[in-house]
Amino acid sequence: MAETLRFHYEVDGNNFTSAGAASVEVKRKLRQLGFDAETIRRVSIAMYEGEINMVVHARGGSADVYVDKDCITIILADRGPGIPDISLAMQEGYSTAPDNIRALGFGAGMGLPNMKRYTDEMKIETVLGKGTTVTIKVYTNGANKL
Amino acid sequence: MKQYKHSVSLDLEKCKGCTNCLKRCPTEAIRIRDGHAVINSDVCIDCGECIRRCPYQAKKANFDRYEDIDAKKYRIALPAPSFYGQFVDLDDVDYVLQGLLDIGFDDVFEVARAAEIVTEYTRRYMSEQDISYPVINSACPAVVRLITLRFPYLCAHVIPMMPPIELAGKIAREEAIAKHPELKPEDIAIVFISPCPAKASYVKNGFLGEKSHVDYVVSMSDIYFKLIGVMKKNATPKATSQSGMIGMSWASTGGEASALFNDKYLAADGIENVIHVLDEIETGHFPMLQFVELNACPGGCVGGVATVENPYIARVRLQALRRYLPVSQNRLEKSDNEGYPEEILFPKDLEYRPVGKFDDDLTTAMQKMSEIEDLAASLPALDCGSCGAPTCRAFAEDVVLGGRSIDECIVYMRERIQKMVQYPGEE
């Protein structure tokens, strides 16, 4: 059994133009490892949404990616304001993104719902005023919800 | 797998082994070995960026030469629309077409005509029900090759329609035979006048297993210099252009997309921008888009490395040239109101052919990745290129996967030498 590969990324909250860079990097690595196209796509979309969320709502954070043969786990942790009502935040179309972010085409209220849709497991831990940690898992064989 | 034939080559005498091309290759296909650049043909997409960057003109695009075309054949010139933008004080495309006849071509067929037909079919395709948005154009062979190598999920988004050059080659041959029934198909030489090496590779390799309708690809600059000698413009040209605004617009970025009369499009040009856009589309970032026009060269085909004029100037000239033209001169017959002729569709699906996979076995690939990560973390991160790899990360891959020696890193070597001097005999 191969050891788990771990990649760590700092997501810069002050530089909106670089948001999404870490998920592109992860996509490249998964391709080099030889994962199938569908797995790579699910991981990169879910991680991309998570990265954008951290930049929009929490001034950045960190992303840790763990690659095992059968599972890819991503832990996105920020020190932002926290999510007051998770079930509301999970509703498609619900967004608290500010206007200037919406002007860029974000803030459609699909971030968290897409992360759930494209992954096999998702866990949100949030403390108001302290921050949010979202853990998502994509199984590479079977357990495919799509 | 058949080796892909490329159209970029190196003049060993001129190459200094500097890092200009190395650093700018968008697919990291170049390494410096034994003092000069070496291209990995599995990864190269013939975008021509290295030709554009080389300060010593050591990188060359390989085209057929006009002189090499059998003069006994019935030679038909296929000028790309970008060709018209190369000429100073040109007010009518007909002078260019006449010039091509004057230098010895037997006939001319404008690729812009075929482009107008492809536009008509693309509009039809865009109104289909079950298509994957956004639809990506198939006209730039460098972009199509890039997608097949790196963007598995986007292969199905590429419009399954042959590029104008192919349709132009086919119609040109058919029209010539209709005009001269004594000609056999093999008596005809279809000669594309190209702005870029990617089209030359496209023709050499065929596409999706099919041989191209084009027989020769000559460089735009080659023909340009022959043409300016004969284009006197004192006689009225006998040749007449049969293309409109739309066909001419394909020469520069946004032209193909804007002709679809659908404003949900994006047009990106320059290979690095193209890669950024593809990455974002693959991540599902632009749900509102319906059409994406991508061109590897800055400004579109007018920015190809085989052109002579600055792409922005060429674009302005084309705007002036097309000003009083009909919108389109090549429309489909009234009876042609659904479906697609076989020759315009891809003969088979675009196939993802990944490169750069570390190993077929996932466990081994993960072990290698782990070694690469550790090594990359210990390298200086200067990305100086002295080792012959474009980045420290690429060097780490070369060491682990390609058996290169770590000693090629001059920073690492310097530290080792300093230690040897400080603590002699401990190594």
Boltz contact constraints between the chains, C-beta under 6 A:
constraints:
  - contact:
      token1: [A, 2]
      token2: [B, 363]
      max_distance: 6.0
  - contact:
      token1: [A, 2]
      token2: [B, 366]
      max_distance: 6.0
  - contact:
      token1: [A, 2]
      token2: [B, 367]
      max_distance: 6.0
  - contact:
      token1: [A, 5]
      token2: [B, 366]
      max_distance: 6.0
  - contact:
      token1: [A, 5]
      token2: [B, 369]
      max_distance: 6.0
  - contact:
      token1: [A, 5]
      token2: [B, 370]
      max_distance: 6.0
  - contact:
      token1: [A, 24]
      token2: [B, 279]
      max_distance: 6.0
  - contact:
      token1: [A, 32]
      token2: [B, 356]
      max_distance: 6.0
  - contact:
      token1: [A, 32]
      token2: [B, 358]
      max_distance: 6.0
  - contact:
      token1: [A, 33]
      token2: [B, 365]
      max_distance: 6.0
  - contact:
      token1: [A, 33]
      token2: [B, 369]
      max_distance: 6.0
  - contact:
      token1: [A, 34]
      token2: [B, 357]
      max_distance: 6.0
  - contact:
      token1: [A, 34]
      token2: [B, 365]
      max_distance: 6.0
  - contact:
      token1: [A, 37]
      token2: [B, 152]
      max_distance: 6.0
  - contact:
      token1: [A, 37]
      token2: [B, 153]
      max_distance: 6.0
  - contact:
      token1: [A, 41]
      token2: [B, 153]
      max_distance: 6.0
  - contact:
      token1: [A, 44]
      token2: [B, 283]
      max_distance: 6.0
  - contact:
      token1: [A, 45]
      token2: [B, 283]
      max_distance: 6.0
  - contact:
      token1: [A, 45]
      token2: [B, 284]
      max_distance: 6.0
  - contact:
      token1: [A, 48]
      token2: [B, 283]
      max_distance: 6.0
  - contact:
      token1: [A, 69]
      token2: [B, 362]
      max_distance: 6.0
